[in-house]
Amino acid sequence: MRRRFGVRLIMHELDAPAVEVADAKKTGASWYGIAFAPLPIDVHLTGEEKVLRFGDHDVVCLHTPGHTPGSISVYLNIDGKRVLFGQDIHGPFLKEFGADMTEWSASMQKLLALKADILCEGHFGVYQPAHSVTDYIERYLDEYGE
């Protein structure tokens, strides 16, 4: 992808080292029985929030630790709608990934405060309108919350 399309890989600085050294446990490669070669990360995000500009769109990368220390959720506003990309809201929450349920719970509160109209969840589909987004996140807070 990098060579063919010129893409840059972007990760939070707290998760990037696992990918850059190909840590089979922290990347989940061992789960799937695949060899994962070290992969350099082009942009290391730091802090709580970083705004990236793509064309006419501001894309906000929000640090949402819990699933991993460097988990991020991404959102942008398009045509009056807030679209949230929330990967691994549901977990898994494993020690080898560096999961922290207290941080995760706080991260879910951050996501709820966004009042997203659409949630694109990396494993379970697209949720809309806004009340469906809220219901999805709150369901996991009820299940796993402290």
Secondary structure, 3 states (H helix, E strand, C coil): CHHHHCCCCEEECCCHHHHHCCCCCCCCHHHHCCCCCCCCCCEEECCCEEEEEECCEEEEEEECCCCCCCCEEEEEEECCEEEEEECCCCCCCCHHHCCCHHHHHHHHHHHHHHCCCEEEECCCEEECCHHHHHHHHHHHHHHHCC
